[in-house]
Amino acid sequence: MPLYDFYCPKCEKTFEMLVKITSSSPGCPECGGGLEKQLSRTSAPGKSAGIIKRARAQAASEGHFSNYKPSERPKSS
């Protein structure tokens, strides 16, 4: 199920919800009013590589490798 952004004009709040593509627009979880489907923001191209690099450097400096694939983790002796 895709994640969609919805806006409620009645209570002026924005929500993210997992909704089936075939289902109709859900009601607002706050006030029960009708929701408008919004365009989701996308990540800027090229930004994710830098974020991953910084997260991996921080993990390595803290002594854990949770941001690495098992094949990329150092072999324990």
C-alpha positions as protocol buffer text, in pm:
chain_id: "A"
residue {
  index: 1
  type: MET
  ca { x: 0 y: 0 z: 0 }
}
residue {
  index: 2
  type: PRO
  ca { x: 138 y: 341 z: -89 }
}
residue {
  index: 3
  type: LEU
  ca { x: 184 y: 621 z: 161 }
}
residue {
  index: 4
  type: TYR
  ca { x: -17 y: 933 z: 76 }
}
residue {
  index: 5
  type: ASP
  ca { x: -34 y: 1282 z: 223 }
}
residue {
  index: 6
  type: PHE
  ca { x: -382 y: 1415 z: 299 }
}
residue {
  index: 7
  type: TYR
  ca { x: -501 y: 1761 z: 401 }
}
residue {
  index: 8
  type: CYS
  ca { x: -819 y: 1831 z: 598 }
}
residue {
  index: 9
  type: PRO
  ca { x: -960 y: 2177 z: 511 }
}
residue {
  index: 10
  type: LYS
  ca { x: -1200 y: 2159 z: 807 }
}
residue {
  index: 11
  type: CYS
  ca { x: -935 y: 2131 z: 1083 }
}
residue {
  index: 12
  type: GLU
  ca { x: -641 y: 2246 z: 862 }
}
residue {
  index: 13
  type: LYS
  ca { x: -415 y: 1950 z: 944 }
}
residue {
  index: 14
  type: THR
  ca { x: -198 y: 1734 z: 721 }
}
residue {
  index: 15
  type: PHE
  ca { x: -167 y: 1357 z: 764 }
}
residue {
  index: 16
  type: GLU
  ca { x: 29 y: 1070 z: 610 }
}
residue {
  index: 17
  type: MET
  ca { x: -171 y: 751 z: 565 }
}
residue {
  index: 18
  type: LEU
  ca { x: -124 y: 410 z: 408 }
}
residue {
  index: 19
  type: VAL
  ca { x: -418 y: 369 z: 172 }
}
residue {
  index: 20
  type: LYS
  ca { x: -501 y: 114 z: -95 }
}
residue {
  index: 21
  type: ILE
  ca { x: -494 y: 260 z: -443 }
}
residue {
  index: 22
  type: THR
  ca { x: -847 y: 135 z: -512 }
}
residue {
  index: 23
  type: SER
  ca { x: -1002 y: 270 z: -191 }
}
residue {
  index: 24
  type: SER
  ca { x: -1178 y: 605 z: -170 }
}
residue {
  index: 25
  type: SER
  ca { x: -1039 y: 897 z: 29 }
}
residue {
  index: 26
  type: PRO
  ca { x: -1053 y: 824 z: 404 }
}
residue {
  index: 27
  type: GLY
  ca { x: -1207 y: 1054 z: 663 }
}
residue {
  index: 28
  type: CYS
  ca { x: -1000 y: 1283 z: 884 }
}
residue {
  index: 29
  type: PRO
  ca { x: -879 y: 1104 z: 1200 }
}
residue {
  index: 30
  type: GLU
  ca { x: -914 y: 1430 z: 1399 }
}
residue {
  index: 31
  type: CYS
  ca { x: -1255 y: 1569 z: 1300 }
}
residue {
  index: 32
  type: GLY
  ca { x: -1404 y: 1311 z: 1059 }
}
residue {
  index: 33
  type: GLY
  ca { x: -1420 y: 1561 z: 773 }
}
residue {
  index: 34
  type: GLY
  ca { x: -1331 y: 1487 z: 412 }
}
residue {
  index: 35
  type: LEU
  ca { x: -964 y: 1477 z: 315 }
}
residue {
  index: 36
  type: GLU
  ca { x: -791 y: 1605 z: 2 }
}
residue {
  index: 37
  type: LYS
  ca { x: -507 y: 1396 z: -140 }
}
residue {
  index: 38
  type: GLN
  ca { x: -185 y: 1598 z: -165 }
}
residue {
  index: 39
  type: LEU
  ca { x: 123 y: 1555 z: -379 }
}
residue {
  index: 40
  type: SER
  ca { x: 399 y: 1402 z: -169 }
}
residue {
  index: 41
  type: ARG
  ca { x: 739 y: 1562 z: -158 }
}
residue {
  index: 42
  type: THR
  ca { x: 1020 y: 1369 z: -316 }
}
residue {
  index: 43
  type: SER
  ca { x: 1378 y: 1358 z: -199 }
}
residue {
  index: 44
  type: ALA
  ca { x: 1622 y: 1568 z: -393 }
}
residue {
  index: 45
  type: PRO
  ca { x: 1841 y: 1364 z: -625 }
}
residue {
  index: 46
  type: GLY
  ca { x: 2193 y: 1309 z: -501 }
}
residue {
  index: 47
  type: LYS
  ca { x: 2116 y: 1393 z: -140 }
}
residue {
  index: 48
  type: SER
  ca { x: 2067 y: 1038 z: -15 }
}
residue {
  index: 49
  type: ALA
  ca { x: 2427 y: 930 z: -86 }
}
residue {
  index: 50
  type: GLY
  ca { x: 2560 y: 1205 z: 142 }
}
residue {
  index: 51
  type: ILE
  ca { x: 2309 y: 1121 z: 414 }
}
residue {
  index: 52
  type: ILE
  ca { x: 2405 y: 752 z: 402 }
}
residue {
  index: 53
  type: LYS
  ca { x: 2776 y: 839 z: 412 }
}
residue {
  index: 54
  type: ARG
  ca { x: 2731 y: 1060 z: 722 }
}
residue {
  index: 55
  type: ALA
  ca { x: 2513 y: 799 z: 897 }
}
residue {
  index: 56
  type: ARG
  ca { x: 2770 y: 528 z: 831 }
}
residue {
  index: 57
  type: ALA
  ca { x: 3055 y: 747 z: 958 }
}
residue {
  index: 58
  type: GLN
  ca { x: 2861 y: 822 z: 1276 }
}
residue {
  index: 59
  type: ALA
  ca { x: 2777 y: 453 z: 1328 }
}
residue {
  index: 60
  type: ALA
  ca { x: 3139 y: 350 z: 1278 }
}
residue {
  index: 61
  type: SER
  ca { x: 3260 y: 618 z: 1523 }
}
residue {
  index: 62
  type: GLU
  ca { x: 3010 y: 489 z: 1781 }
}
residue {
  index: 63
  type: GLY
  ca { x: 3129 y: 132 z: 1733 }
}
residue {
  index: 64
  type: HIS
  ca { x: 2827 y: -20 z: 1561 }
}
residue {
  index: 65
  type: PHE
  ca { x: 2759 y: -97 z: 1198 }
}
residue {
  index: 66
  type: SER
  ca { x: 2379 y: -90 z: 1184 }
}
residue {
  index: 67
  type: ASN
  ca { x: 2384 y: 127 z: 872 }
}
residue {
  index: 68
  type: TYR
  ca { x: 2590 y: -126 z: 678 }
}
residue {
  index: 69
  type: LYS
  ca { x: 2476 y: -430 z: 483 }
}
residue {
  index: 70
  type: PRO
  ca { x: 2594 y: -761 z: 639 }
}
residue {
  index: 71
  type: SER
  ca { x: 2832 y: -807 z: 344 }
}
residue {
  index: 72
  type: GLU
  ca { x: 2989 y: -465 z: 414 }
}
residue {
  index: 73
  type: ARG
  ca { x: 3041 y: -514 z: 788 }
}
residue {
  index: 74
  type: PRO
  ca { x: 3391 y: -583 z: 915 }
}
residue {
  index: 75
  type: LYS
  ca { x: 3467 y: -950 z: 976 }
}
residue {
  index: 76
  type: SER
  ca { x: 3501 y: -1026 z: 1346 }
}
residue {
  index: 77
  type: SER
  ca { x: 3814 y: -1217 z: 1444 }
}
